[in-house]
Amino acid sequence: MTEIDSAAKAPLRDLPEPGAAATPDDDATGETAGRSGAAAPHDAGPPPAGGASKGGATATEPAPAPAGAAPLARLVGVDLARALAVFGMFAVHVGPFPDPEGGVGDWFLGLASGRASALFATLAGFSLMLIAGRLEPKTGLAGRQARARIVIRAVILLVVGTALAMTNFGGAGILNFYAVYFLLALPLLRLRARTLAIIAVVLAFVTPQLAYALRALLTESMVTTIDGYDPIARLSGVGVLDFFLTGLYPAITWMTFVVTGMALGRLDLSSGTVRRRLAVVGPALIAFGYGVSWLVLRLTGGAKEIAATMPDMKDFEALKDAGASAGAFDMPVGSGLWGPDAWGLLAAEPHTGSTFDLIGSLGIAITVLLCLTVALDRLPVLRRLAAPVIAVGTMSLTLYVGHILVILALPGESATPPQSASATLLLCFVLGATLFAATWSRFFRRGPLEHLLNNATRLANRVR
């Protein structure tokens, strides 16, 4: 899930029984509205009362969804998108190392690096809307309880993420960053899609420059002092300063993904008009983010300046050295672009946090979500064939934490990514996660950690 890091922990989730109406307790990270992913894996059982939603694996005829509810196919599309992000995370963490001559290693890393974690963050924002109210925000008691659930989730993610940061995985985990995103999103939960989209645009164009300016003001002594007063930083090495400004997923720029996901969550993705607009917006953002950056860097000579300041990427054996990967689960591709000349502001490389990087990654996230949603909606057979993979997306929290623990337990591994990283190891992780998720979903409504999270958030029912 993260490329440079583990990107990602996909938003957690819990699901009700197939076809059952979503209840406040059924949104693990946000995905409520029916057992989207789990219904597909089972692909069995009687249709829900009143007819299944259009996307249900066992659907017969579409039935009108309750006001504010999303078609099941849309939710399954979110689960499938999250599963792909999980696999992208695996590719970054245990996939083959880059090849000096180019090849499969470069292809895997280039495809997953940065984009998987960006997709996760976007889906996290989408999930928040499933908790707070899809097309119409929850108000009154329901709204207060929804906010309480988000806060509880944030606290749990912070605890789990901090615990993982205390291992060799270090600052590559994203769970603790998610906690900050969730809390920062609380004031935005009742906003409309258009307003959220405007905020996302402003964040994309303003925050990268602001982040660069703030980082330029930081000195080593300032960072040491701030971390010295931060109990989280003293405990795990990843503290408030990392969460907001200097980490792999700093909230100052990454809230752009979250807010965009919230805007998408407020849209009716079953609408043909909405789909056509997103079909234009997604590719346009990709073309602008990566195309304009590529052109500007070459016209200005920035490409050569960046190449001159980057570390010698031909020494790939160094990447397997424990010392070279300390504190970062993979190679921080964008971190080397923040030189005094600020060429990184024009680059679209993963984790540069530049405007071009944010826009290009958002375009990919939107396009992936739209394509999967439409494909699953129009091709029922695809929902059945992809059921095991969809199950992966329904228990992303379990698989995210689990894959880290497995990596840390690999024989002879003292750092991440593991020295045994290879296409074979990646395939084992993908097949293992798919088999586990598909099997577990046949017997249980939620993944192991998703079940515990759901139980913890029941405390929100006491809010009055």
C-alpha positions in Angstrom: 0.0 0.0 0.0 2.3 2.4 -0.2 5.0 2.4 -2.2 7.5 4.0 -0.6 6.1 2.8 2.1 3.5 0.7 3.0 1.1 2.6 1.9 -1.6 1.7 2.9 -4.0 0.5 5.1 -7.0 0.4 3.4 -9.9 1.7 5.3 -11.2 -0.9 7.6 -14.6 -2.3 7.2 -17.4 -4.3 8.6 -20.4 -5.5 6.7 -23.9 -6.6 7.7 -25.5 -9.8 6.5 -26.0 -10.0 2.8 -28.8 -7.8 1.8 -29.4 -6.5 5.3 -30.0 -2.9 5.8 -26.9 -1.0 7.0 -26.9 0.0 10.6 -24.7 2.5 12.4 -22.7 -0.4 13.8 -22.1 -1.9 10.3 -19.6 0.6 9.1 -16.2 -0.4 9.9 -14.3 2.2 8.3 -16.9 3.2 6.5 -18.3 0.7 4.2 -21.8 0.0 5.3 -24.7 -0.4 3.1 -24.8 -4.1 2.7 -22.3 -6.8 2.7 -20.8 -5.5 -0.5 -17.7 -7.5 -0.7 -18.9 -10.5 1.3 -22.1 -11.0 -0.6 -20.1 -11.4 -3.8 -17.7 -14.0 -2.4 -20.6 -16.1 -1.1 -22.6 -15.7 -4.2 -25.2 -17.9 -2.5 -28.3 -17.7 -0.4 -31.7 -16.2 -1.1 -32.0 -12.7 -2.5 -32.5 -10.0 0.1 -36.0 -9.2 1.0 -37.6 -7.0 -1.5 -35.0 -7.8 -4.1 -31.2 -7.5 -4.1 -29.4 -4.3 -5.1 -28.2 -4.2 -8.6 -24.7 -5.2 -7.7 -25.4 -8.1 -5.4 -23.9 -11.4 -6.4 -27.2 -13.1 -5.8 -29.3 -10.3 -7.2 -32.3 -11.1 -9.3 -34.0 -7.9 -10.2 -32.9 -4.4 -9.0 -35.1 -2.9 -6.4 -35.2 0.8 -5.5 -32.7 1.6 -2.9 -33.7 3.5 0.2 -33.0 7.2 0.1 -29.4 7.9 0.6 -28.4 4.3 0.0 -25.9 3.3 -2.6 -26.3 0.4 -5.0 -24.5 -2.7 -3.9 -22.5 -2.8 -7.1 -21.0 0.5 -6.2 -19.9 -0.8 -2.8 -18.4 -4.0 -4.4 -16.5 -1.7 -6.7 -15.0 0.1 -3.7 -14.0 -3.2 -2.2 -12.4 -4.4 -5.4 -10.5 -1.1 -5.7 -9.3 -1.5 -2.2 -8.2 -5.0 -2.9 -6.1 -3.8 -5.8 -4.5 -1.2 -3.5 -3.7 -4.0 -1.1 -1.9 -5.9 -3.9 -0.1 -2.7 -4.8 1.1 -2.4 -1.3 2.3 -6.0 -1.4 4.2 -5.2 -4.6 6.0 -2.3 -2.9 6.9 -4.2 0.2 7.7 -7.7 -1.0 7.9 -7.4 -4.8 11.0 -7.7 -6.9 13.7 -5.0 -6.5 14.2 -2.6 -9.4 16.4 -3.9 -12.2 19.3 -1.6 -13.2 18.5 -2.4 -16.8 14.8 -1.9 -16.3 12.3 -4.8 -16.2 9.7 -6.4 -14.1 11.0 -4.9 -10.9 10.8 -1.3 -12.2 7.3 -2.1 -13.7 6.0 -3.3 -10.3 7.5 -0.4 -8.4 6.5 2.2 -10.9 2.9 1.0 -11.0 2.3 0.7 -7.3 4.7 3.2 -5.7 2.7 6.2 -4.4 -0.4 5.3 -6.3 -1.6 2.5 -4.1 -1.4 4.6 -0.9 -3.1 7.5 -2.7 -5.9 5.2 -3.7 -6.2 4.0 -0.1 -6.4 7.5 1.2 -9.0 8.4 -1.4 -11.1 5.4 -0.4 -10.7 6.3 3.2 -12.5 9.6 2.5 -15.2 7.7 0.6 -15.7 5.4 3.6 -16.1 8.4 5.9 -19.2 9.4 3.9 -20.6 5.9 4.4 -20.4 6.5 8.1 -21.6 10.1 8.1 -24.3 9.6 5.5 -23.9 8.9 1.8 -25.9 11.3 -0.4 -27.4 13.1 2.6 -25.3 13.8 5.7 -26.7 12.4 9.0 -27.8 15.0 11.4 -29.1 15.1 15.0 -28.4 12.0 17.1 -27.4 10.0 14.1 -24.9 12.6 13.1 -23.4 12.8 16.6 -23.1 9.0 16.8 -21.5 8.9 13.4 -18.8 11.4 14.5 -18.3 9.3 17.7 -17.6 6.2 15.6 -15.1 8.1 13.5 -13.3 9.3 16.6 -13.2 5.8 18.1 -11.8 4.4 14.8 -9.2 7.2 14.8 -8.1 6.3 18.3 -7.8 2.6 17.6 -5.9 3.3 14.4 -3.5 5.5 16.2 -2.8 2.9 18.8 -2.3 0.1 16.3 -0.3 2.3 13.9 2.0 3.4 16.7 2.5 -0.2 17.8 3.5 -1.1 14.2 5.8 1.9 14.0 7.7 0.6 17.0 8.8 -2.4 14.9 11.3 -2.5 12.0 8.5 -1.4 9.8 9.0 2.1 11.3 7.5 5.1 9.6 6.3 3.3 6.6 2.9 2.4 8.1 -0.1 4.5 7.3 -2.6 3.5 10.0 -1.5 6.2 12.5 -1.7 8.8 9.7 -5.2 7.6 8.9 -6.2 8.5 12.5 -5.1 12.1 11.9 -7.0 12.2 8.5 -10.2 11.0 10.2 -10.0 13.6 12.9 -9.2 16.4 10.4 -12.2 15.4 8.3 -14.8 15.8 11.1 -15.6 19.4 10.3 -16.2 18.5 6.7 -18.7 15.6 7.1 -21.8 17.6 6.3 -20.5 19.4 3.2 -21.9 18.8 -0.3 -19.9 17.1 -3.1 -19.4 20.4 -4.9 -18.0 22.2 -1.8 -15.7 19.2 -1.0 -14.4 19.2 -4.6 -13.6 22.9 -4.4 -11.8 22.3 -1.1 -9.8 19.4 -2.7 -8.8 21.6 -5.6 -7.6 24.4 -3.3 -5.6 21.9 -1.2 -4.0 20.4 -4.3 -2.7 23.8 -5.5 -1.9 25.4 -2.2 -0.7 22.8 0.3 2.4 21.5 -1.6 3.9 24.9 -1.7 2.9 25.6 1.9 4.4 22.3 3.0 7.7 23.1 1.2 7.9 26.5 2.8 7.2 25.0 6.3 9.8 22.3 5.8 12.3 24.8 4.7 11.9 26.6 8.1 12.5 23.5 10.1 16.0 22.9 11.5 17.4 19.8 13.0 17.3 21.3 16.5 13.6 22.4 16.0 12.7 18.8 15.0 14.5 17.4 17.9 12.8 19.8 20.3 9.3 19.1 19.0 9.8 15.4 19.0 11.2 15.6 22.5 7.9 17.0 23.8 5.8 14.6 21.7 5.1 11.4 23.7 4.1 9.5 20.5 7.4 10.4 18.8 9.3 9.3 21.9 7.5 6.0 21.9 7.6 5.0 18.3 9.7 7.6 16.4 6.7 8.7 14.4 5.0 11.6 16.0 2.8 14.7 15.4 5.4 16.4 13.2 5.5 13.4 10.9 1.7 13.1 10.8 1.2 16.7 9.7 4.3 17.7 7.7 7.4 15.5 7.5 6.2 11.8 7.3 5.6 9.7 4.2 1.9 10.6 4.2 1.8 14.1 5.7 -1.8 15.3 6.4 -1.0 18.8 5.0 -0.9 17.4 1.5 -2.6 14.0 1.8 -5.9 15.4 3.0 -6.3 16.3 -0.7 -6.9 12.6 -1.3 -9.2 12.2 1.6 -11.4 15.2 0.8 -11.6 14.1 -2.8 -12.8 10.7 -1.6 -15.4 12.4 0.5 -16.6 14.3 -2.5 -16.9 11.0 -4.5 -18.8 9.5 -1.6 -21.4 12.2 -1.8 -22.0 11.5 -5.5 -24.5 9.0 -6.9 -22.1 6.8 -8.7 -25.0 4.9 -10.3 -25.9 8.0 -12.2 -25.0 7.9 -15.9 -24.3 11.7 -15.8 -22.0 11.4 -12.9 -20.1 8.5 -14.5 -19.7 10.4 -17.8 -18.3 13.4 -16.0 -15.9 11.3 -13.9 -14.8 9.5 -17.1 -13.6 12.8 -18.3 -12.2 14.2 -15.1 -10.1 11.1 -14.1 -8.1 10.9 -17.4 -7.9 14.7 -17.6 -6.2 14.8 -14.1 -3.8 12.0 -15.1 -2.8 13.9 -18.3 -2.4 17.2 -16.5 -0.6 15.8 -13.5 2.0 13.7 -15.3 1.9 15.3 -18.7 2.4 18.9 -17.7 5.1 17.9 -15.1 7.0 16.0 -17.8 6.8 18.9 -20.2 7.7 21.6 -17.7 10.7 19.7 -16.3 12.1 19.2 -19.7 11.5 22.8 -20.9 13.1 24.2 -17.8 16.0 21.8 -17.5 14.6 20.6 -14.2 14.7 16.9 -15.2 18.5 17.1 -15.5 18.8 19.0 -12.2 16.7 16.3 -10.4 18.7 13.5 -12.0 21.9 15.1 -10.8 20.7 15.3 -7.2 19.1 11.9 -6.9 21.2 9.0 -5.3 22.9 6.5 -7.6 20.0 4.2 -8.4 22.3 1.7 -10.1 23.5 0.5 -6.7 20.5 -1.7 -6.3 22.2 -4.1 -3.9 22.3 -1.2 -1.4 18.5 -1.3 -1.3 18.6 -4.7 0.2 20.9 -3.6 3.0 19.2 -3.2 6.3 20.8 0.1 7.0 19.6 1.6 3.7 16.0 0.8 4.5 15.9 1.8 8.1 12.9 3.8 8.9 11.4 3.5 5.4 9.8 0.4 4.1 10.9 1.1 0.7 12.7 3.7 -1.3 11.3 7.1 -0.6 11.3 8.0 -4.3 10.2 11.6 -3.8 12.2 12.4 -0.8 15.3 13.2 -2.8 13.6 15.8 -4.9 13.3 18.4 -2.1 16.6 20.2 -2.7 17.2 23.9 -2.2 16.0 24.6 -5.8 12.6 23.1 -5.1 12.5 21.2 -8.4 10.3 18.7 -6.5 7.5 21.2 -6.8 7.4 20.5 -10.5 7.9 16.7 -10.3 5.1 14.2 -10.3 7.2 11.4 -8.7 5.6 9.3 -6.0 5.6 10.9 -2.6 6.9 14.2 -3.7 3.7 15.7 -2.5 3.8 18.2 -5.4 0.6 19.6 -7.0 1.4 17.4 -10.1 1.8 14.3 -8.0 -1.4 14.9 -6.1 -3.4 15.6 -9.3 -2.0 12.7 -11.2 -2.5 10.2 -8.4 -6.1 11.5 -7.9 -6.8 11.0 -11.5 -5.7 7.3 -11.2 -7.7 6.8 -8.1 -10.9 8.2 -9.7 -10.4 6.3 -12.9 -9.8 3.0 -11.1 -12.9 3.4 -8.9 -15.1 4.4 -11.8 -13.9 1.6 -14.1 -14.4 -1.1 -11.5 -17.8 0.3 -10.5 -19.0 0.3 -14.1 -17.5 -3.1 -14.9 -19.1 -4.8 -11.9 -22.4 -3.1 -12.6 -22.6 -4.2 -16.2 -20.9 -7.6 -16.0 -22.5 -9.7 -13.2 -20.3 -12.6 -14.2 -17.3 -10.5 -13.3 -18.6 -10.1 -9.7 -18.7 -13.8 -9.4 -15.2 -14.4 -10.9 -13.7 -11.6 -8.8 -15.5 -12.6 -5.6 -12.3 -13.9 -3.9 -10.4 -10.7 -4.7 -13.4 -8.6 -3.6 -13.2 -10.4 -0.2 -9.7 -9.1 0.2 -11.1 -5.5 0.1 -13.6 -6.3 2.8 -11.0 -7.1 5.4 -8.1 -4.8 4.4 -7.3 -3.8 8.0 -6.7 -7.5 8.9 -4.6 -8.1 5.8 -2.7 -4.9 6.2 -1.6 -5.6 9.8 -1.2 -9.3 9.0 1.1 -8.7 6.0 3.4 -6.5 8.2 3.6 -9.2 10.9 4.4 -11.9 8.3 7.2 -9.8 6.8 8.7 -9.1 10.2 8.5 -12.8 10.9 10.3 -14.0 7.8 13.4 -16.0 8.6 16.6 -14.0 8.6 14.9 -10.7 7.9 16.1 -7.8 10.0 14.8 -4.9 8.0 12.1 -4.0 5.5 11.6 -4.6 2.6 12.8 -8.1 3.2 16.0 -9.3 1.5 14.0 -12.1 0.0 11.7 -9.7 -1.9 10.9 -11.2 -5.3 8.1 -11.9 -7.7 7.7 -15.3 -6.1 7.3 -13.8 -2.6 4.8 -11.3 -4.0 2.8 -14.0 -5.6 2.7 -15.9 -2.3 1.4 -12.9 -0.5 -1.3 -12.2 -3.1 -2.5 -15.8 -3.3 -2.3 -16.2 0.5 -4.3 -13.1 1.2 -6.9 -14.0 -1.4 -7.3 -17.5 -0.1 -7.6 -16.4 3.5 -10.1 -13.7 2.7 -12.3 -15.9 0.5 -12.3 -18.7 3.0 -12.9 -16.5 6.1 -15.8 -14.6 4.4 -17.7 -17.8 3.9 -18.0 -18.4 7.6 -17.8 -14.9 9.2 -19.5 -11.6 8.5 -16.3 -9.6 9.1 -12.6 -10.0 9.1 -10.9 -10.7 12.5 -9.8 -7.1 13.2 -12.8 -5.7 11.5 -15.0 -7.6 14.0 -13.0 -6.2 16.9 -13.2 -2.7 15.5 -17.0 -3.0 15.0 -17.5 -4.1 18.6 -15.4 -1.2 19.9 -17.4 1.4 17.9 -20.6 0.2 19.5 -19.7 2.6 22.3 -20.9 5.3 20.0 -24.5 4.1 20.5 -24.3 5.6 24.0 -23.9 9.1 22.6 -27.0 11.2 23.1 
